[in-house]
Amino acid sequence: MSAAPSKRAQAAPGEGVLEAVTEVTEAVESGAGLPEIARASARTLTAGVAIVDAASSVLAVACASPDDERAVLGREQGTEVVTLRVADAEVGRLHYKPRGEAPPVALVRMISALIALEVERARGPDKASEAAVESFVADLLTRKVTDRENIVARAAELGADLSAGASVVLVRAHPHRPQEGDWRARVLSVASRGARAAEPTMLAAVVEAGAGLFGRVERARREPASDVACEIMAIVPGPDADLAGRALDGVLRELELNVQNYGFAAGRSRAATDPADLHRAGAEALLAANVAEGQGNLALAFEQTGAYRLLLPAMSEDPSELQRFHDETVAPLVAYDEQYETELLRTLESYLEADGNVARTSEKLYTHRHTIRYRLERVKELTGLDVGSTDGRERLGLGLKAMRVLGIHPHPGPATEPGAEAGRVPRTSKDR
C-alpha cells in the first residue's frame, strides 16, 4: 500500500525537482531495494507505481489498493508508462497513475533514471548467470567445448548435473507482428518457467542454433534469426528422455498461455548418456524443430522425424553439401513459386506423397488433373529432373527433405505483398 503524499511531494512544484527527488535518492543510496524505491517514488509522484523489467516481470508495486494495482499494471486510462534505459539498453518500464495533478516531466525523468540504474544493478547477478548459461550452451552447440570433464564441471558451476547425460529441447518463436522492448528476454523467461516445472536444474538460453550449425552455409531463404525469430535451447539433465518430453510440454504450455501473437515450432532430441554427445543432441533437436515447422506441426521428437533422421550427419558435419543438393534440386521451384505465386513445390510434395498418382494428387489439391500434369512438366523444365522416373522422384524427394532439414521454409515473394504488383503475372486456368 502507498502512504499519503509526503510534504516534499506536495511542495515539489515550489521547491524544485531536485528537492522533490531527494526521498527516492535516499532510498537508492540506502540499498533498501526496489520495493522501498517504488514506495518512495509513489509518494514523490503522488501516484500508484509499478516497476516492470524488460521481460515483463513485475519487480515492485506501490499502489493504494488492489484495484489501483490492476489499473496501473493493466495500463488502464490515466496510467503513464516510461521506458527505463541504461545507455542504449532497455531494462524495464515504470508504470505510474497520478492521483491528481500530473507530476512534472523533469521529475518523472529523474526518478525513472534512478530506478533504471537500480533495476540494472539488481539484475546484475542474474544477468551474469544468464550470460554464463548462454556462453556454455553456445560453446556446446559449436563444439568449442568437447571434453567430458570440462562440460560436467562448467554445468556444475551453473547448478546442473550433466554427469549422466542430458536431452536437448529447442523452441523457435516467430512474432506475428512487431514487438516492443526485449521480447526475446520475455520469451526466454516464460519458456524457462515451463521447463523448470519439469526439471528445476535445466539450463536455457537464447541461441542462434541455425547460425551455430550452419555457419559455413549461405542461407539465402532464411532471414537473420535476430530479426524474425527467437530460438531457445534448453538442456534437460539426466538420461530420461521422458523428462525432456515433459519439459517441452511445459514450455509450450506456458508460451501458449502467456505469449500472444506468436507462432512456435519445437523439437526434442534423444537422451545423450555421454555429455560429450550433447552437440549431437542439439543437432537432433534442431532437425526435429525444422521438420516440425516445415510440416506445419507444433513439435516433434527426433524419433518422429522418420527418414529425415538419415540426413542428420550431413546437417551436422557438412551442411554445405546438403545446401548444394537443395540448390541443385528444388531451389528453382522455390524461387519460381515466390516470383510468380504458383504452387509447383506444393504440387510436387503432394504428388510424391501420393506415390506418383496424379488422380490422388488432384483430389488432395482440389485441382484438375491436367493442371497437375502441367505443373509437373514445369518442375521438369526448371529442375531437369523427371518425376516420371525413379531417379528423378528420389532426387526431388531428397531435395525437399534437405530443404526442411536446413530450416529453409518457402515464403511468398514480393508480388504478394500488399500494394505490390512487381513480378505479378496473369494466371491462366492451367496455373490455378
C-alpha positions as CSV (number, residue, x, y, z in Angstrom):
1,M,0.0,0.0,0.0
2,S,1.2,3.5,-0.7
3,A,1.2,6.1,2.1
4,A,-0.3,9.6,1.8
5,P,1.7,12.1,-0.2
6,S,4.6,13.5,1.7
7,K,5.2,17.2,2.4
8,R,8.1,17.0,0.0
9,A,5.9,15.8,-2.8
10,Q,3.3,18.4,-2.0
11,A,5.9,21.1,-2.0
12,A,7.7,19.8,-5.1
13,P,6.4,22.3,-7.6
14,G,7.6,25.2,-5.5
15,E,10.8,23.8,-4.1
16,G,12.0,22.3,-7.4
17,V,12.6,19.0,-9.0
18,L,15.9,18.3,-7.2
19,E,14.5,18.6,-3.7
20,A,11.5,16.5,-4.7
21,V,13.6,13.6,-5.9
22,T,15.6,13.5,-2.6
23,E,13.4,10.8,-1.0
24,V,13.9,8.5,-4.0
25,T,17.7,9.2,-4.0
26,E,17.9,8.4,-0.3
27,A,16.1,5.0,-0.9
28,V,18.6,4.2,-3.6
29,E,21.6,5.2,-1.6
30,S,20.5,3.2,1.4
31,G,20.3,0.0,-0.6
32,A,16.7,-0.5,0.6
33,G,15.8,-2.3,-2.7
34,L,13.2,-1.8,-5.4
35,P,10.1,-2.2,-3.2
36,E,11.2,0.7,-1.0
37,I,12.3,2.7,-4.0
38,A,8.8,2.1,-5.6
39,R,7.1,3.3,-2.4
40,A,9.3,6.4,-2.3
41,S,8.6,7.1,-6.0
42,A,4.8,6.7,-5.3
43,R,5.0,9.3,-2.5
44,T,7.1,11.7,-4.6
45,L,4.9,11.4,-7.7
46,T,1.7,11.2,-5.7
47,A,0.8,8.2,-7.9
48,G,0.3,4.5,-8.0
49,V,3.6,3.0,-9.2
50,A,4.8,-0.4,-10.7
51,I,8.3,-1.3,-11.8
52,V,8.5,-4.0,-14.5
53,D,11.6,-5.5,-16.0
54,A,12.4,-6.0,-19.7
55,A,10.8,-9.4,-19.7
56,S,7.6,-8.0,-18.3
57,S,8.1,-9.5,-14.8
58,V,6.7,-7.3,-12.0
59,L,9.6,-6.2,-9.7
60,A,7.8,-3.9,-7.3
61,V,4.4,-2.3,-6.8
62,A,3.3,0.7,-4.6
63,C,-0.4,1.3,-5.1
64,A,-3.2,2.5,-2.9
65,S,-5.4,-0.6,-3.4
66,P,-5.6,-3.9,-5.3
67,D,-7.9,-2.2,-7.9
68,D,-5.3,0.6,-8.3
69,E,-2.6,-2.0,-8.8
70,R,-4.6,-3.8,-11.5
71,A,-5.2,-0.4,-13.2
72,V,-1.5,0.5,-13.1
73,L,-0.3,-2.9,-14.4
74,G,-3.0,-3.1,-17.0
75,R,-2.2,0.4,-18.3
76,E,-5.8,1.5,-17.8
77,Q,-6.8,5.1,-18.6
78,G,-4.7,7.6,-16.8
79,T,-1.7,5.3,-16.5
80,E,1.6,6.5,-18.0
81,V,4.4,4.2,-19.0
82,V,8.1,5.3,-19.1
83,T,10.7,3.1,-20.7
84,L,13.7,2.6,-18.3
85,R,17.0,2.7,-20.1
86,V,20.6,2.4,-19.2
87,A,22.7,3.7,-22.1
88,D,21.1,2.1,-25.2
89,A,19.7,-0.9,-23.3
90,E,16.1,-1.1,-22.2
91,V,16.0,-2.6,-18.7
92,G,12.3,-2.2,-17.9
93,R,9.3,0.1,-17.6
94,L,7.9,2.4,-14.9
95,H,4.1,2.5,-14.8
96,Y,2.5,5.3,-12.8
97,K,-1.1,6.6,-12.4
98,P,-1.3,10.1,-10.8
99,R,-3.8,10.6,-8.0
100,G,-4.4,14.2,-9.0
101,E,-2.3,16.6,-11.0
102,A,0.3,15.1,-13.2
103,P,3.9,15.4,-11.8
104,P,6.4,17.5,-13.7
105,V,8.0,15.7,-16.7
106,A,11.5,16.5,-15.4
107,L,10.7,14.9,-12.0
108,V,9.5,11.7,-13.8
109,R,12.6,11.6,-15.9
110,M,14.9,11.9,-12.9
111,I,13.1,9.2,-10.9
112,S,13.0,7.0,-14.0
113,A,16.7,7.3,-14.4
114,L,17.4,6.4,-10.8
115,I,15.0,3.4,-11.0
116,A,16.6,2.2,-14.2
117,L,20.1,2.2,-12.6
118,E,18.7,0.3,-9.6
119,V,17.0,-2.3,-11.8
120,E,20.2,-2.8,-13.8
121,R,22.2,-3.2,-10.5
122,A,19.7,-5.6,-9.0
123,R,19.7,-7.6,-12.2
124,G,23.5,-7.9,-12.3
125,P,23.9,-11.4,-10.8
126,D,21.0,-12.8,-12.9
127,K,22.5,-11.2,-16.0
128,A,25.9,-12.7,-15.2
129,S,24.2,-16.1,-14.7
130,E,22.2,-15.8,-18.0
131,A,25.4,-14.8,-19.8
132,A,27.3,-17.8,-18.4
133,V,24.5,-20.2,-19.4
134,E,24.3,-18.6,-22.9
135,S,28.0,-18.9,-23.3
136,F,28.0,-22.6,-22.2
137,V,25.1,-23.5,-24.4
138,A,26.7,-21.8,-27.4
139,D,30.0,-23.5,-26.7
140,L,28.3,-26.9,-26.7
141,L,26.4,-26.2,-29.9
142,T,29.5,-25.0,-31.8
143,R,31.7,-27.7,-30.3
144,K,34.1,-25.2,-28.7
145,V,33.9,-27.4,-25.6
146,T,34.0,-31.2,-26.2
147,D,35.8,-32.6,-23.2
148,R,33.5,-34.6,-20.9
149,E,35.1,-33.4,-17.6
150,N,35.1,-29.8,-18.8
151,I,31.4,-30.0,-19.8
152,V,30.4,-31.5,-16.5
153,A,32.4,-29.0,-14.5
154,R,31.0,-26.0,-16.3
155,A,27.5,-27.3,-16.0
156,A,28.0,-27.9,-12.2
157,E,29.0,-24.3,-11.8
158,L,25.7,-23.3,-13.3
159,G,23.8,-25.7,-11.0
160,A,23.2,-28.6,-13.4
161,D,24.4,-32.2,-13.1
162,L,25.2,-33.5,-16.6
163,S,27.4,-36.4,-15.5
164,A,24.7,-38.9,-16.5
165,G,24.0,-37.0,-19.8
166,A,21.0,-34.9,-20.9
167,S,18.5,-34.2,-23.6
168,V,18.0,-31.0,-25.6
169,V,14.9,-29.1,-26.4
170,L,14.8,-26.4,-29.0
171,V,11.8,-24.0,-29.4
172,R,11.6,-21.4,-32.2
173,A,9.2,-18.4,-31.7
174,H,8.1,-16.3,-34.6
175,P,6.3,-13.0,-33.7
176,H,3.3,-12.4,-36.0
177,R,3.7,-8.6,-35.6
178,P,6.4,-6.2,-34.5
179,Q,7.3,-6.5,-30.8
180,E,8.3,-3.8,-28.3
181,G,11.2,-4.0,-26.0
182,D,13.3,-7.1,-25.3
183,W,10.7,-9.6,-26.4
184,R,13.3,-12.4,-26.6
185,A,14.0,-12.0,-22.9
186,R,10.3,-12.4,-22.2
187,V,10.0,-15.5,-24.4
188,L,13.1,-17.0,-22.6
189,S,11.6,-16.1,-19.2
190,V,8.3,-17.8,-20.0
191,A,9.9,-20.8,-21.6
192,S,12.3,-21.3,-18.7
193,R,9.4,-21.2,-16.3
194,G,7.7,-24.0,-18.2
195,A,10.8,-26.2,-18.4
196,R,11.7,-25.7,-14.7
197,A,8.3,-27.1,-13.8
198,A,9.6,-30.5,-15.0
199,E,13.3,-30.1,-14.2
200,P,14.4,-27.2,-11.9
201,T,18.1,-27.5,-12.8
202,M,17.7,-27.3,-16.6
203,L,19.7,-24.7,-18.4
204,A,18.1,-22.5,-21.1
205,A,19.4,-19.7,-23.3
206,V,18.5,-17.8,-26.4
207,V,20.7,-19.1,-29.2
208,E,21.1,-18.9,-32.9
209,A,21.1,-22.6,-33.5
210,G,21.0,-22.3,-37.3
211,A,23.9,-20.0,-37.3
212,G,25.9,-22.2,-34.9
213,L,25.4,-25.4,-37.0
214,F,25.2,-23.8,-40.5
215,G,27.8,-21.1,-40.2
216,R,29.5,-22.3,-43.3
217,V,26.4,-22.1,-45.4
218,E,24.8,-19.1,-47.1
219,R,21.2,-19.5,-46.3
220,A,19.5,-17.1,-48.7
221,R,16.0,-18.2,-48.0
222,R,16.2,-17.6,-44.2
223,E,16.4,-14.1,-42.8
224,P,18.6,-13.5,-39.8
225,A,17.1,-15.1,-36.7
226,S,17.8,-12.0,-34.7
227,D,15.2,-10.1,-36.8
228,V,12.4,-12.6,-37.3
229,A,12.7,-15.4,-34.7
230,C,13.9,-16.3,-31.3
231,E,15.4,-19.7,-30.8
232,I,15.7,-21.1,-27.2
233,M,17.7,-24.2,-26.4
234,A,17.1,-26.0,-23.1
235,I,19.4,-28.7,-21.7
236,V,17.5,-31.1,-19.5
237,P,19.8,-33.0,-17.2
238,G,19.6,-36.8,-16.9
239,P,19.2,-39.8,-19.2
240,D,15.4,-39.8,-19.1
241,A,14.0,-38.7,-22.5
242,D,10.5,-38.7,-21.0
243,L,11.6,-35.9,-18.6
244,A,12.7,-33.8,-21.6
245,G,9.3,-34.5,-23.2
246,R,7.6,-33.2,-20.0
247,A,9.9,-30.1,-20.1
248,L,8.9,-29.5,-23.7
249,D,5.2,-29.8,-22.9
250,G,5.7,-27.3,-20.1
251,V,7.5,-24.8,-22.3
252,L,4.8,-24.9,-25.0
253,R,2.0,-24.7,-22.4
254,E,3.5,-21.6,-20.8
255,L,4.2,-20.0,-24.1
256,E,0.8,-20.5,-25.5
257,L,-0.8,-19.2,-22.3
258,N,1.4,-16.2,-21.7
259,V,2.9,-15.1,-25.1
260,Q,0.3,-14.0,-27.6
261,N,0.6,-13.4,-31.4
262,Y,3.5,-15.8,-31.9
263,G,4.0,-19.0,-33.9
264,F,6.0,-21.8,-32.4
265,A,7.9,-24.8,-33.6
266,A,9.8,-27.2,-31.3
267,G,12.0,-30.2,-31.4
268,R,13.3,-32.7,-28.8
269,S,16.5,-34.8,-29.0
270,R,17.1,-38.3,-27.8
271,A,18.8,-38.6,-24.5
272,A,22.6,-38.3,-24.7
273,T,24.1,-40.5,-22.0
274,D,27.6,-39.1,-22.5
275,P,27.8,-35.3,-22.0
276,A,30.3,-35.2,-24.9
277,D,27.5,-36.1,-27.2
278,L,25.4,-33.0,-26.4
279,H,26.3,-31.4,-29.6
280,R,24.7,-34.3,-31.5
281,A,21.6,-33.9,-29.2
282,G,21.5,-30.2,-30.1
283,A,21.6,-31.1,-33.8
284,E,18.8,-33.6,-33.3
285,A,16.6,-31.1,-31.6
286,L,17.2,-28.5,-34.3
287,L,16.5,-31.0,-37.1
288,A,13.2,-32.0,-35.3
289,A,12.2,-28.4,-34.9
290,N,12.9,-27.7,-38.6
291,V,11.0,-30.7,-39.8
292,A,8.1,-29.8,-37.5
293,E,7.9,-26.3,-38.8
294,G,8.2,-27.5,-42.4
295,Q,5.3,-29.9,-41.9
296,G,3.2,-27.4,-40.0
297,N,3.4,-29.3,-36.7
298,L,3.9,-27.7,-33.3
299,A,6.5,-30.1,-32.1
300,L,8.3,-33.3,-33.0
301,A,10.7,-35.6,-31.2
302,F,13.8,-36.7,-33.2
303,E,12.4,-40.3,-33.2
304,Q,9.3,-39.0,-35.0
305,T,11.2,-37.4,-38.0
306,G,11.3,-40.7,-40.0
307,A,13.6,-40.7,-42.9
308,Y,14.8,-37.2,-42.1
309,R,17.0,-38.8,-39.4
310,L,19.2,-40.1,-42.2
311,L,20.2,-36.6,-43.0
312,L,21.4,-35.7,-39.5
313,P,25.1,-36.5,-40.2
314,A,25.1,-34.3,-43.3
315,M,23.4,-31.5,-41.4
316,S,25.9,-31.6,-38.5
317,E,29.1,-32.4,-40.3
318,D,28.8,-30.9,-43.8
319,P,25.7,-28.7,-44.2
320,S,27.3,-27.1,-47.2
321,E,26.9,-30.3,-49.2
322,L,23.2,-30.6,-48.1
323,Q,22.7,-27.0,-49.2
324,R,24.2,-27.7,-52.6
325,F,21.9,-30.7,-53.0
326,H,19.0,-28.4,-52.2
327,D,20.2,-25.8,-54.7
328,E,20.5,-28.5,-57.5
329,T,17.0,-29.9,-57.0
330,V,14.2,-27.9,-55.5
331,A,15.7,-24.4,-55.1
332,P,14.5,-23.3,-58.7
333,L,10.9,-24.3,-57.7
334,V,11.1,-22.3,-54.5
335,A,12.3,-19.2,-56.5
336,Y,9.7,-19.7,-59.2
337,D,6.8,-20.0,-56.8
338,E,7.9,-16.9,-54.9
339,Q,8.2,-14.8,-58.0
340,Y,5.0,-16.0,-59.8
341,E,2.8,-17.1,-56.9
342,T,2.5,-20.6,-58.3
343,E,2.3,-23.9,-56.4
344,L,4.9,-26.1,-58.1
345,L,6.6,-27.0,-54.8
346,R,3.3,-27.9,-53.1
347,T,2.2,-29.9,-56.1
348,L,5.5,-31.8,-56.1
349,E,5.2,-32.6,-52.4
350,S,1.6,-33.8,-52.8
351,Y,2.5,-35.9,-55.9
352,L,5.3,-37.7,-54.1
353,E,3.1,-38.3,-51.0
354,A,0.6,-39.8,-53.4
355,D,3.2,-42.3,-54.7
356,G,3.2,-40.6,-58.1
357,N,-0.5,-40.9,-58.6
358,V,-1.9,-37.9,-60.5
359,A,-5.5,-38.6,-59.7
360,R,-4.9,-38.8,-55.9
361,T,-2.8,-35.6,-56.1
362,S,-5.6,-33.9,-58.0
363,E,-8.1,-34.9,-55.3
364,K,-5.9,-33.7,-52.5
365,L,-5.2,-30.3,-54.0
366,Y,-8.8,-29.9,-55.4
367,T,-7.1,-29.2,-58.8
368,H,-7.8,-30.6,-62.3
369,R,-5.5,-33.5,-63.4
370,H,-4.5,-31.5,-66.5
371,T,-3.2,-28.7,-64.2
372,I,-1.3,-31.2,-62.1
373,R,0.4,-32.6,-65.2
374,Y,1.2,-29.2,-66.5
375,R,2.8,-28.2,-63.2
376,L,4.9,-31.4,-63.1
377,E,6.1,-30.6,-66.6
378,R,7.2,-27.2,-65.3
379,V,9.0,-29.0,-62.5
380,K,10.9,-31.0,-65.1
381,E,11.8,-27.9,-67.1
382,L,13.1,-25.9,-64.1
383,T,15.0,-28.7,-62.4
384,G,16.0,-31.0,-65.2
385,L,14.5,-33.9,-63.2
386,D,11.6,-36.0,-64.4
387,V,9.1,-37.1,-61.7
388,G,8.1,-39.9,-64.1
389,S,11.5,-41.6,-63.4
390,T,12.6,-43.4,-60.2
391,D,15.8,-41.4,-60.1
392,G,14.0,-38.1,-60.6
393,R,11.5,-38.8,-57.8
394,E,14.2,-39.9,-55.4
395,R,16.4,-36.8,-56.1
396,L,13.5,-34.4,-55.8
397,G,12.2,-36.1,-52.6
398,L,15.6,-35.8,-51.1
399,G,15.8,-32.2,-52.1
400,L,12.5,-31.5,-50.3
401,K,13.9,-33.2,-47.2
402,A,17.1,-31.2,-47.4
403,M,15.1,-28.0,-47.6
404,R,13.3,-28.9,-44.4
405,V,16.3,-30.2,-42.5
406,L,18.2,-26.9,-43.3
407,G,15.2,-24.9,-42.0
408,I,14.5,-23.3,-45.4
409,H,10.8,-22.6,-45.5
410,P,9.4,-21.0,-48.7
411,H,7.5,-17.8,-48.2
412,P,5.5,-15.6,-50.6
413,G,7.6,-13.4,-52.8
414,P,7.3,-9.6,-53.2
415,A,4.4,-10.0,-55.6
416,T,2.1,-11.0,-52.7
417,E,2.9,-8.0,-50.5
418,P,0.0,-5.5,-50.1
419,G,0.1,-2.9,-52.8
420,A,2.9,-4.5,-54.7
421,E,2.5,-5.6,-58.4
422,A,6.1,-6.3,-59.2
423,G,6.6,-9.8,-60.6
424,R,2.9,-10.4,-60.8
425,V,1.7,-12.2,-64.0
426,P,-1.8,-13.0,-65.1
427,R,-2.9,-16.5,-64.1
428,T,-4.4,-18.8,-66.6
429,S,-6.6,-21.8,-65.9
430,K,-3.6,-24.2,-66.1
431,D,-1.8,-22.2,-63.4
432,R,-4.6,-22.4,-60.9
